[in-house]
């Protein structure tokens, strides 16, 4: 599992790599909370996710909502991997990213703790 936030002038970038599940929930929550509280936008890179559970979905969705509610940009930066899409489908969540948030193909840097 790898989680890293890269701060920028106008936004933070969160790069996810490996399993995003209950095992990293506390760390992910801390990173997301700090990123949202910074008042800068948040860009989340998804392609490196190999597993995702409902805890990861809840944290990512909450960060998306909190960021947008505070009036700053939130963006999914690449195509969601099959591991993520299959979990969303099983949960009955068909529109996780929202119609106003197109995703782009790109790579993800592997980040290990």
C-alpha distances in whole Angstrom, upper triangle without the diagonal:
4,7,10,14,16,20,23,26,26,23,19,17,13,11,8,6,4,5,7,9,11,9,8,11,13,11,11,14,15,14,16,19,19,19,21,24,24,26,25,24,20,19,15,14,13,13,9,9,9,10,11,13,16,15,12,15,18,16,16,19,20,19,21,24,24,24,27,29,29,30,27,26,23,21,19,19,18,19,16,15,17,14,15,18,19,18,20,23,22,22,25,24,26,25,22,22,26,29,29,26,26,23,23,21,19,16,13,12,9,8,6,7
4,7,10,13,16,19,23,23,20,16,13,10,8,6,5,6,8,9,11,13,11,9,12,13,10,10,14,14,12,14,17,17,16,19,21,21,24,22,21,17,16,13,12,11,12,9,9,11,12,13,15,18,16,13,16,18,16,15,19,20,18,20,23,23,22,25,27,27,28,25,23,20,19,17,17,17,18,16,15,18,16,16,19,21,19,21,24,24,24,27,25,26,25,22,22,25,28,28,24,24,21,21,20,17,15,11,10,7,5,4,6
4,7,10,13,16,20,20,16,13,10,7,6,5,6,9,10,9,12,13,12,9,11,11,8,7,11,11,8,10,13,13,13,15,18,17,20,18,17,14,13,11,10,11,13,10,10,13,13,13,15,17,15,12,15,16,13,13,16,17,15,17,20,19,18,21,24,23,24,22,20,17,17,15,15,16,17,16,16,19,17,16,19,21,20,20,24,24,24,26,24,25,24,20,20,23,26,25,22,23,20,20,19,17,15,11,10,9,6,7,7
4,6,10,13,16,17,14,10,8,6,5,7,9,12,14,12,15,17,15,12,13,14,10,9,12,11,8,10,13,12,11,14,16,15,18,16,15,12,12,10,10,12,14,12,13,16,17,17,19,20,18,15,17,18,15,14,18,18,15,17,20,19,18,21,23,22,23,20,19,16,16,15,14,16,18,17,18,21,20,18,22,24,22,23,26,27,26,28,26,27,25,22,21,24,26,25,22,22,20,20,19,17,15,11,9,9,6,8,8
4,6,9,13,13,10,6,5,4,6,9,12,15,16,15,17,19,18,14,15,15,11,10,12,11,7,9,11,10,8,11,13,12,14,12,12,9,9,9,10,13,15,14,15,18,19,19,20,21,19,16,18,18,15,14,17,17,13,15,18,17,15,18,20,19,20,17,16,14,14,14,14,16,19,18,20,23,22,20,23,25,24,24,27,28,27,29,26,27,25,21,20,23,25,23,20,21,19,19,19,17,16,12,11,12,10,12,12
4,7,10,11,9,6,5,6,8,11,14,17,19,18,21,23,22,18,19,18,15,14,16,14,10,12,14,12,10,13,15,12,14,12,12,10,10,10,11,14,16,16,17,21,22,22,24,25,22,19,21,22,18,17,20,20,16,17,20,19,16,19,22,20,20,17,15,15,14,15,14,16,19,20,21,25,24,22,25,28,26,26,30,31,30,31,28,29,27,23,21,24,26,24,21,21,19,19,19,16,15,12,11,13,11,14,14
4,7,8,7,4,6,9,11,15,17,21,22,21,23,25,24,20,20,20,17,15,16,15,11,12,13,11,8,11,12,9,11,9,10,9,10,12,14,17,19,19,21,24,25,24,26,26,24,21,22,23,19,18,20,20,16,17,20,18,15,18,20,18,18,15,14,14,15,16,15,18,22,22,24,27,27,25,27,30,29,28,32,33,32,33,30,30,28,24,22,24,26,24,21,22,20,20,21,19,18,16,15,17,15,17,17
4,6,5,5,7,11,13,17,20,23,25,23,26,28,27,24,24,23,20,19,19,18,14,15,16,13,11,13,14,11,11,8,9,10,10,13,15,18,20,21,22,26,27,26,28,29,27,24,24,25,22,20,22,21,18,18,20,19,16,18,20,18,17,14,13,14,14,16,15,18,22,23,25,29,28,26,28,31,30,29,33,35,33,34,31,31,28,25,22,24,25,23,20,21,20,19,21,18,18,17,16,19,17,20,20
4,6,8,11,14,17,20,23,27,29,27,29,31,30,27,26,26,23,21,22,20,17,17,18,15,12,14,14,11,11,8,9,11,12,16,18,21,24,24,26,29,31,29,31,31,29,26,27,27,24,22,23,23,19,19,21,19,16,18,20,17,16,13,13,14,16,18,17,21,24,25,28,32,31,29,31,34,33,32,35,37,35,36,33,33,29,27,24,25,26,23,21,22,22,21,23,21,21,20,20,22,21,24,24
4,7,10,13,16,20,23,27,28,26,28,30,30,26,26,25,23,21,21,20,17,16,17,15,11,12,13,10,9,5,6,9,10,14,16,20,22,24,25,29,30,28,30,30,28,25,25,25,22,20,21,20,17,16,18,17,13,14,17,14,13,9,9,11,13,16,15,19,22,23,26,30,30,27,29,32,31,29,33,35,33,33,30,30,26,24,21,22,23,19,18,19,19,19,21,20,21,20,20,23,22,25,25
4,7,10,13,16,20,23,24,22,24,26,26,23,22,22,20,17,18,17,14,12,14,12,9,10,11,9,8,5,4,5,7,10,13,16,19,20,21,25,26,24,26,26,24,21,21,21,18,16,18,17,14,13,16,14,11,13,15,13,12,9,8,9,10,13,12,16,19,20,23,27,26,24,25,29,28,26,29,31,30,30,27,27,24,21,18,19,21,18,16,17,17,17,19,18,18,17,17,20,19,22,22
4,7,10,13,16,20,21,19,21,23,23,19,19,19,16,14,15,14,10,10,12,10,6,9,11,9,9,7,6,5,6,9,11,14,17,17,18,22,23,22,23,24,22,19,19,19,16,14,16,16,12,13,16,14,11,14,16,15,15,11,10,10,10,12,12,15,18,19,21,25,24,22,24,27,26,24,28,30,28,29,26,26,23,20,18,20,22,19,17,18,17,17,19,17,17,15,15,17,15,18,18
4,6,10,13,17,18,16,19,21,21,18,18,18,15,13,15,14,11,10,13,12,9,11,14,12,13,10,8,6,5,6,7,11,13,14,15,19,20,19,21,22,20,17,18,19,16,13,16,16,13,13,16,16,13,15,18,17,17,13,11,10,9,10,9,12,15,16,18,21,21,19,21,24,23,22,26,28,26,27,24,24,22,19,16,19,21,19,16,16,14,14,16,13,13,11,11,13,13,16,16
4,6,10,13,14,13,16,18,17,14,14,15,12,10,12,12,8,8,12,11,8,11,14,13,15,12,11,7,6,5,6,9,12,11,12,16,17,16,18,19,17,13,15,16,13,11,14,14,11,12,16,15,13,16,19,18,18,15,13,11,10,10,10,12,14,14,16,19,18,16,19,21,20,20,23,25,23,25,22,23,21,17,15,19,21,20,16,17,15,15,16,14,13,10,10,12,10,13,14
4,7,10,12,11,15,17,17,13,15,16,13,11,14,14,11,11,15,14,12,15,18,17,18,16,14,11,8,6,5,7,9,8,9,13,14,14,17,19,17,13,15,17,14,12,15,17,14,15,18,18,17,19,22,21,22,19,16,14,12,10,9,11,13,12,13,17,16,14,17,20,19,19,22,24,23,25,22,23,21,18,16,20,22,21,17,18,15,14,14,12,10,7,7,8,7,11,12
4,7,8,8,11,14,14,11,12,14,12,9,13,14,11,12,15,16,14,16,19,19,21,19,17,13,11,8,6,6,8,6,6,9,11,11,14,16,14,11,13,15,13,11,14,16,14,15,18,19,18,20,23,23,24,21,18,15,14,11,11,11,12,11,11,14,13,12,15,17,16,17,20,21,21,23,20,21,20,17,16,20,22,22,18,18,15,15,15,13,11,8,8,8,8,10,11
4,7,8,11,14,13,11,14,16,13,12,15,16,14,15,19,19,18,20,23,23,24,22,20,17,14,11,9,8,8,4,5,7,9,11,14,17,16,12,14,17,15,14,17,19,18,18,22,22,22,24,26,27,27,24,22,19,17,14,14,13,13,12,11,14,12,12,15,17,16,18,21,21,21,24,22,23,22,19,19,22,25,25,21,21,17,17,16,14,11,8,8,6,6,8,10
4,6,9,13,11,10,13,16,14,13,16,18,16,17,20,21,20,22,25,25,27,25,23,20,18,14,12,10,9,6,5,5,7,9,12,15,15,12,14,17,16,15,18,20,19,20,24,24,24,26,28,29,30,27,25,22,20,17,17,15,15,13,11,13,10,11,15,15,15,17,19,20,20,23,21,23,23,20,20,24,26,27,23,23,20,20,18,16,14,11,11,8,9,9,11
4,6,9,8,8,10,14,13,11,15,17,16,16,19,21,20,22,25,26,27,26,24,20,19,15,14,11,11,9,6,5,4,6,9,12,11,9,12,15,14,14,17,19,18,19,22,23,23,25,28,28,30,27,25,22,20,18,18,17,16,13,12,13,9,10,14,14,12,15,18,17,17,20,19,21,21,18,19,23,26,27,24,24,21,21,20,19,17,14,15,12,12,11,13
4,7,8,6,8,11,10,8,11,14,13,13,16,18,17,19,21,23,24,23,21,18,16,13,12,10,12,10,7,8,6,5,7,9,8,6,9,11,10,10,13,15,15,16,19,20,20,22,24,25,26,24,23,19,18,16,17,16,16,13,12,13,10,9,13,14,12,13,16,16,16,19,17,19,19,16,17,21,24,24,21,22,19,21,20,19,17,14,15,13,13,13,13
4,5,6,6,10,11,9,11,14,14,14,17,19,19,20,22,24,26,25,24,20,19,16,16,14,15,13,10,10,7,5,5,7,6,5,9,10,10,11,14,15,15,17,19,20,21,23,25,26,28,26,25,21,21,18,20,20,19,16,15,15,12,11,15,14,11,14,17,16,15,18,17,20,20,17,19,22,26,26,24,25,22,24,23,23,21,18,19,17,16,15,15
4,5,5,8,10,10,11,13,15,15,16,19,20,20,22,25,26,26,25,22,22,19,19,17,19,17,14,14,11,9,7,8,6,7,10,11,10,13,15,15,16,19,20,21,22,25,25,26,29,27,27,23,23,21,23,23,23,19,19,19,15,15,18,17,14,16,19,18,16,20,19,22,23,19,21,25,28,29,26,28,25,27,27,26,25,21,22,20,18,17,16
4,6,8,9,10,11,13,14,15,17,19,20,21,23,25,27,27,26,23,22,19,19,17,19,16,14,14,11,11,10,12,9,10,13,14,13,15,18,18,18,21,23,23,24,27,28,28,30,29,28,25,24,22,24,24,23,20,19,20,16,16,20,19,17,19,22,20,20,23,22,25,25,22,24,27,30,31,28,29,27,28,27,26,24,21,20,18,16,14,13
4,6,5,6,9,10,11,12,14,16,16,18,20,21,24,23,22,19,19,16,16,15,17,15,12,13,12,11,11,12,9,8,12,13,11,12,16,16,15,18,20,20,21,24,25,25,27,25,25,21,21,20,21,21,22,19,18,20,16,16,19,20,17,19,22,21,20,23,22,24,24,21,22,25,28,29,26,27,24,25,25,24,22,18,18,16,13,12,11
4,6,5,6,9,10,10,12,14,15,16,18,20,22,22,21,18,18,16,17,16,18,16,14,15,13,11,10,10,7,7,10,10,8,10,13,13,13,16,18,17,18,21,22,23,25,23,23,20,20,19,21,21,22,19,19,20,17,16,19,19,16,17,21,20,18,21,20,23,22,19,20,23,27,27,24,26,24,26,26,25,23,20,20,18,16,15,14
4,6,5,6,9,10,10,12,14,15,16,18,21,21,21,18,20,17,19,18,21,19,17,18,16,15,14,14,10,10,13,12,10,13,15,14,14,17,19,17,19,22,22,22,25,24,24,21,22,21,23,24,25,22,22,24,21,19,23,23,20,21,24,24,22,25,23,26,25,22,23,26,29,29,26,28,26,28,28,27,25,22,21,20,17,16,14
4,5,5,6,9,10,11,12,14,15,17,20,20,19,17,17,15,16,17,19,17,15,17,16,15,15,15,12,11,14,14,11,12,16,15,14,17,19,18,18,22,22,22,24,22,22,20,20,20,21,22,23,21,21,23,20,19,22,24,21,22,25,25,23,26,24,27,26,22,22,25,29,28,25,27,25,26,26,24,23,19,18,17,14,13,10
4,5,5,6,8,10,10,12,14,15,18,17,17,14,14,12,13,13,16,15,13,15,14,12,13,13,10,8,11,11,8,9,12,12,10,13,16,15,15,18,20,19,22,20,19,16,17,16,17,19,20,18,18,20,18,16,19,21,18,18,22,22,20,23,21,23,22,18,18,22,25,24,22,23,21,23,23,22,20,17,17,16,13,13,12
4,6,5,6,8,10,10,12,14,16,17,16,14,15,14,16,16,19,18,16,19,17,14,14,13,10,9,11,10,6,9,11,10,9,12,14,12,14,17,17,17,20,18,19,16,17,17,19,21,22,20,21,23,20,18,21,22,19,19,23,23,21,23,21,23,22,18,19,21,25,24,22,24,23,25,25,24,23,20,20,19,17,17,15
4,6,5,6,8,10,10,12,15,16,16,14,16,15,17,18,21,20,18,21,20,18,17,17,14,13,15,14,10,12,14,12,11,14,16,14,14,18,19,18,20,19,19,17,19,19,20,22,24,22,23,26,23,21,24,26,23,23,27,27,24,27,24,27,25,21,21,24,27,26,24,26,25,26,27,25,24,21,20,20,17,17,14
4,6,5,6,9,10,11,13,13,13,11,13,12,14,15,18,17,16,19,19,17,18,18,14,13,15,14,10,11,14,13,10,13,15,13,13,17,18,17,19,17,17,15,16,16,17,19,21,20,21,24,22,20,23,25,22,22,26,26,24,27,24,26,24,20,20,22,25,24,22,23,22,23,24,22,21,17,17,17,14,15,13
4,5,5,6,8,10,12,12,11,9,11,10,13,14,18,17,16,19,18,16,17,16,13,11,12,12,8,8,11,9,6,9,12,10,10,13,14,14,16,14,14,12,13,14,16,18,20,18,20,23,21,18,21,23,20,20,24,24,22,24,21,23,21,17,16,19,22,21,19,21,20,21,22,21,21,18,18,18,16,17,16
4,5,5,6,9,11,12,12,11,14,13,17,18,21,21,20,23,22,19,19,18,15,14,15,13,10,10,12,10,7,11,12,9,10,13,14,13,15,14,15,13,16,17,19,21,23,22,24,26,24,21,24,26,23,22,26,27,24,26,23,25,23,19,19,21,24,23,21,23,23,24,26,25,24,21,22,22,19,20,18
4,6,5,6,9,10,12,11,13,14,17,19,22,21,21,24,23,21,22,21,18,16,18,16,13,13,15,13,10,13,15,12,11,15,15,13,16,14,15,14,17,18,19,22,24,23,25,28,26,23,26,28,26,25,29,30,27,29,26,28,26,22,21,23,26,24,22,24,24,25,26,25,24,21,21,21,18,19,18
4,6,5,8,7,8,7,10,11,14,16,20,19,19,23,22,20,21,21,18,16,17,16,13,12,14,12,9,11,13,11,9,12,14,12,14,11,12,11,13,14,16,19,21,21,23,26,24,22,24,27,25,24,27,28,26,28,24,26,23,20,18,20,23,21,19,21,20,21,23,22,21,18,18,19,17,19,18
4,5,6,7,7,7,11,12,15,17,21,21,21,24,24,21,22,20,18,16,16,15,12,11,12,10,7,9,10,7,6,9,10,8,11,9,10,9,13,15,16,20,22,21,24,26,25,22,24,27,24,23,27,28,25,26,23,24,22,18,17,19,21,19,18,20,20,22,24,23,23,21,21,22,20,22,21
4,5,8,10,10,14,15,19,21,25,25,24,27,27,24,24,23,20,19,20,18,15,15,16,13,10,12,13,9,9,12,12,9,12,11,13,13,16,18,20,23,26,25,27,30,29,26,28,30,28,26,30,31,28,30,26,28,25,22,21,22,25,23,21,24,24,25,28,26,26,24,24,25,23,24,22
4,5,8,10,13,15,18,21,24,24,24,28,28,26,26,25,23,21,22,20,17,16,18,16,12,14,15,12,10,13,14,11,12,10,12,13,16,18,19,23,25,25,28,31,29,27,29,32,29,28,32,33,30,32,28,30,27,23,22,23,25,23,21,24,23,24,27,25,25,23,23,24,22,23,22
4,7,9,13,15,19,22,25,26,26,29,29,27,27,26,24,22,22,21,18,17,17,15,12,13,14,11,8,11,11,8,9,7,10,11,14,17,19,22,25,25,28,31,30,27,29,32,30,28,32,33,30,31,28,29,25,22,21,21,23,20,19,22,22,24,26,25,26,24,24,26,24,26,25
4,7,10,13,16,19,22,23,24,27,28,26,27,26,24,22,22,21,18,16,17,16,13,13,14,12,9,11,13,10,9,6,8,9,12,15,16,19,22,23,26,29,28,25,27,30,29,27,30,32,30,31,27,28,24,21,19,20,22,19,17,20,20,20,23,22,22,21,21,23,22,24,24
4,7,10,13,16,19,21,21,25,25,23,25,24,22,20,19,19,16,14,15,14,11,10,12,11,7,9,11,10,9,5,4,6,8,11,12,16,19,19,23,26,26,22,24,27,26,24,27,29,27,28,24,24,21,18,15,16,18,15,13,16,16,17,20,19,20,18,20,22,21,23,23
4,6,10,13,16,17,17,21,22,20,21,21,19,16,16,16,13,11,12,12,9,8,11,10,7,9,12,11,11,8,6,5,6,9,10,13,16,16,19,22,22,19,21,24,23,21,24,26,24,25,21,22,19,16,13,15,17,15,12,15,14,15,17,16,17,15,17,18,18,20,20
4,7,10,13,14,15,19,20,18,20,20,19,16,16,17,14,11,13,14,11,10,13,13,10,12,15,15,14,11,8,6,5,6,6,10,13,13,16,20,20,17,18,22,21,20,23,25,23,24,21,21,18,15,12,14,16,14,11,12,11,12,14,13,13,12,14,16,16,19,20
4,6,10,11,11,15,16,14,17,17,16,13,13,14,12,9,11,13,10,9,13,14,12,13,17,17,17,14,11,8,6,5,6,8,11,10,13,16,16,13,15,19,18,17,20,22,21,22,18,19,16,13,11,14,16,15,12,12,10,11,13,12,12,10,12,14,14,16,18
4,6,8,9,13,14,14,17,18,17,14,14,16,14,11,14,16,13,13,17,18,16,17,20,21,20,17,14,11,9,6,5,6,8,9,10,14,14,12,14,17,17,17,20,22,21,22,19,19,17,14,12,16,18,17,13,13,10,10,10,9,8,6,9,11,12,15,17
4,6,6,9,11,11,14,15,15,12,12,15,14,10,13,16,14,13,17,19,17,18,22,22,22,20,17,13,11,7,7,6,7,5,7,10,10,8,11,14,14,13,16,18,18,19,17,17,15,13,11,15,17,17,14,13,10,11,10,10,9,7,10,11,12,15,17
4,6,8,11,12,15,17,18,14,15,18,17,14,17,19,18,17,21,22,21,22,25,26,26,23,20,17,14,10,9,6,6,6,5,9,9,9,11,14,14,15,17,19,20,21,18,18,17,15,14,18,19,20,16,15,11,10,9,8,7,6,9,10,12,15,18
4,6,9,11,15,17,17,14,15,18,17,15,18,20,19,19,22,23,22,24,27,27,27,25,22,19,16,13,12,10,10,9,7,10,10,10,13,15,15,16,19,20,21,22,20,21,20,17,17,21,23,23,19,18,14,14,12,10,8,6,8,7,9,11,14
4,6,7,11,14,14,10,12,15,14,12,15,18,17,17,21,22,21,23,26,27,27,25,22,18,16,13,13,11,11,8,7,9,7,7,10,12,12,13,16,17,17,19,18,18,18,15,16,19,22,22,19,18,15,16,14,13,12,9,11,10,11,13,15
4,7,10,14,15,12,13,17,17,15,18,21,20,20,24,25,25,26,29,30,31,28,26,22,20,16,16,14,13,10,8,8,6,8,11,11,11,14,16,16,17,20,19,19,20,18,18,22,24,25,22,21,18,18,17,16,14,12,14,12,13,14,16
4,7,10,11,9,11,14,14,14,16,19,19,19,22,24,24,26,28,29,30,28,26,22,20,17,18,16,15,11,9,9,5,7,10,10,9,12,14,13,14,17,16,18,19,16,18,21,24,25,22,22,19,20,19,19,17,15,17,15,15,15,17
4,7,8,6,7,10,11,11,13,15,16,16,19,21,21,23,25,26,27,26,24,20,19,16,17,16,15,11,10,10,6,6,9,9,7,9,12,12,12,15,14,16,16,14,15,19,22,23,20,21,18,20,19,19,18,16,18,16,17,17,18
4,5,5,6,9,10,11,12,14,16,17,19,20,22,23,24,26,28,27,25,21,21,18,20,19,18,14,13,13,9,8,11,10,7,9,12,11,10,13,13,16,17,14,17,20,23,25,22,23,21,23,23,23,22,20,21,20,19,19,20
4,5,5,6,9,10,10,12,14,15,16,18,20,21,22,24,26,25,24,20,20,18,21,20,19,15,15,15,12,10,12,12,8,9,12,10,8,12,11,14,15,13,16,18,22,23,21,23,21,24,24,25,24,22,24,22,22,22,22
4,5,5,6,9,10,11,12,14,15,16,18,20,21,23,25,24,23,19,20,18,21,21,20,17,17,17,14,12,15,15,11,12,15,14,12,15,14,17,17,14,17,19,23,24,22,24,22,24,25,25,24,21,23,21,20,20,19
4,5,5,6,8,10,11,12,14,15,16,18,20,21,23,22,20,17,17,15,17,17,17,13,14,15,12,10,13,13,10,11,14,14,12,15,14,16,16,13,14,17,21,22,19,21,19,21,21,21,20,18,19,18,17,17,17
4,6,5,6,8,10,11,12,14,15,17,18,20,21,20,19,15,15,13,16,16,15,12,13,14,12,9,11,12,9,8,12,12,10,12,10,13,12,9,11,14,18,19,17,18,17,20,20,21,21,19,21,20,20,20,21
4,6,5,6,9,10,11,12,14,15,16,18,20,20,19,16,16,15,18,19,19,16,17,18,15,12,14,15,12,11,14,14,11,13,11,14,14,11,13,15,19,20,18,20,19,22,23,24,24,21,23,23,22,22,22
4,5,5,6,9,10,10,12,14,15,16,19,18,17,14,15,14,17,18,18,16,17,19,16,13,16,17,14,13,17,17,15,17,14,17,16,12,14,16,20,20,18,20,19,22,23,23,22,20,21,20,19,20,19
4,5,5,6,9,10,11,12,14,15,17,16,14,11,11,10,13,14,15,13,15,16,15,11,14,16,13,12,16,17,14,16,13,15,13,10,10,13,17,17,14,16,15,18,19,19,19,17,19,19,18,19,19
4,5,5,6,9,10,11,12,14,16,15,14,11,12,11,15,16,16,14,16,18,16,13,14,16,13,11,15,16,13,14,11,13,11,8,9,11,15,15,13,16,16,19,20,21,22,20,22,22,22,23,23
4,5,5,6,8,10,10,12,14,14,14,11,13,14,17,19,19,17,20,21,20,16,18,19,17,15,18,19,16,17,14,16,14,11,12,13,17,17,16,19,19,21,23,24,24,22,24,24,23,24,23
4,5,5,6,8,10,11,12,11,11,9,11,12,15,17,18,16,19,21,20,16,18,21,18,16,20,21,18,19,16,18,16,12,12,14,17,16,14,17,17,20,22,21,22,20,21,22,20,22,21
4,6,5,6,8,10,11,10,9,6,8,9,13,15,16,15,18,20,19,16,17,20,18,15,19,20,18,18,15,16,13,10,9,10,13,12,11,14,14,17,19,20,21,19,21,22,22,24,24
4,6,5,6,9,10,10,11,9,11,13,16,19,19,18,21,23,22,18,19,22,19,17,20,21,18,18,15,16,13,11,11,11,14,13,13,16,17,20,23,24,25,23,25,26,25,27,27
4,6,5,6,9,9,10,9,13,15,18,20,22,20,23,25,24,21,22,24,22,20,23,24,21,22,18,20,17,14,14,14,17,16,15,19,19,22,25,25,26,24,25,26,25,26,26
4,5,5,7,6,7,6,10,12,15,18,20,19,23,25,24,21,22,25,23,21,24,26,23,23,20,21,18,15,13,14,16,14,13,17,17,20,22,22,23,22,23,25,23,25,25
4,5,5,6,6,6,10,13,16,19,20,20,23,25,25,22,22,25,23,21,24,25,23,22,19,19,16,14,12,12,14,12,11,15,17,19,22,23,24,23,25,27,26,28,28
4,5,8,10,10,13,16,19,22,24,23,26,28,28,24,25,27,25,22,25,27,24,24,20,21,18,16,15,14,16,15,15,19,20,23,26,27,28,27,28,30,29,31,30
4,6,9,10,14,17,20,23,25,24,28,30,29,26,27,30,28,25,28,30,27,27,23,24,21,19,17,17,19,17,17,20,21,24,27,27,28,27,28,29,28,30,29
4,7,9,13,16,18,22,24,24,28,30,30,26,27,30,28,26,29,31,28,27,24,24,21,19,17,16,17,14,15,18,20,22,25,26,27,26,28,30,29,31,31
4,7,10,14,16,19,22,22,25,28,28,25,26,29,27,25,28,30,27,27,24,24,20,18,16,16,17,14,13,16,18,19,23,23,24,23,24,26,25,28,28
4,7,10,12,16,18,19,22,25,25,22,23,26,25,23,26,28,26,26,22,22,18,16,13,13,14,11,10,13,14,16,19,19,21,20,22,24,24,26,27
4,7,9,13,15,15,19,22,22,18,19,23,21,19,22,24,22,22,19,19,15,13,10,11,13,10,8,11,12,14,17,17,18,17,19,21,21,24,24
4,6,9,11,12,16,19,19,16,17,20,20,18,20,23,22,21,18,17,14,12,8,10,12,9,6,8,8,10,13,13,15,15,17,19,20,23,24
4,6,8,8,12,15,16,13,13,17,17,15,18,20,19,19,16,15,13,10,7,10,12,11,7,8,6,8,10,11,13,12,15,17,18,21,22
4,7,9,12,15,16,14,15,19,19,17,20,23,22,22,19,18,16,13,10,13,14,13,9,8,6,6,8,7,9,9,12,15,16,20,21
4,6,9,12,14,12,13,16,17,16,18,21,21,21,18,17,15,13,11,14,15,14,11,9,5,4,5,5,8,8,12,14,16,19,22
4,6,9,11,10,10,13,15,14,15,18,19,19,16,15,13,12,10,13,14,15,11,9,6,6,6,8,9,10,14,16,18,21,23
4,7,8,6,7,10,11,10,12,15,15,16,13,13,12,10,10,13,15,16,13,11,8,10,9,11,11,11,15,15,17,20,22
4,5,5,6,9,10,11,12,15,16,17,15,14,15,13,13,16,18,19,16,15,12,12,11,12,11,11,15,14,17,19,21
4,5,5,6,9,10,10,12,14,15,14,14,15,14,15,18,19,21,19,17,14,15,14,15,15,15,18,17,20,21,24
4,6,6,7,9,10,11,13,15,14,14,16,14,15,19,21,23,20,19,16,17,16,17,16,15,18,16,18,19,21
4,6,5,6,9,10,11,12,11,12,12,10,12,15,18,19,17,16,14,16,15,16,16,15,18,17,18,19,21
4,5,5,6,9,10,10,9,9,10,9,11,14,16,18,16,15,13,15,15,17,17,17,20,20,21,23,25
4,5,5,6,9,10,10,10,13,12,14,17,19,22,20,19,17,19,19,20,20,20,22,22,23,24,26
4,5,5,6,9,9,10,12,11,14,17,19,22,20,20,18,20,20,21,21,20,23,22,22,23,24
4,5,5,6,5,7,9,8,11,13,16,18,17,17,16,19,19,21,21,21,23,23,24,25,26
4,5,5,6,6,10,10,13,15,17,20,19,18,18,20,21,23,23,23,26,26,27,28,29
4,5,8,9,13,13,16,18,20,23,22,22,21,24,24,25,26,25,28,27,28,28,29
4,6,9,11,11,14,16,19,21,20,21,21,24,24,26,26,25,28,27,27,28,29
4,6,9,10,14,14,17,20,19,20,20,23,24,26,27,26,29,29,30,31,32
4,6,6,10,11,13,16,16,17,17,20,21,23,25,24,27,27,28,29,30
4,6,9,9,11,14,14,14,15,18,20,22,24,24,27,27,28,30,31
4,6,6,8,11,10,11,12,16,18,21,22,22,26,26,27,29,31
4,6,9,11,10,11,12,15,17,19,20,20,23,24,24,26,27
4,7,8,6,8,8,12,14,16,18,18,21,22,23,26,27
4,6,6,8,10,14,17,19,21,21,25,26,27,29,30
4,6,7,10,14,17,19,22,23,26,28,29,32,33
4,6,10,13,16,19,22,22,25,27,28,31,33
4,6,10,13,15,18,18,22,24,25,28,29
4,7,10,13,16,17,21,23,24,27,29
4,7,9,12,13,17,19,21,24,26
4,6,10,12,15,18,20,23,26
4,7,10,13,16,19,22,25
4,7,10,13,16,19,22
4,7,9,12,16,19
4,6,9,12,15
4,6,10,13
4,7,10
4,7
4
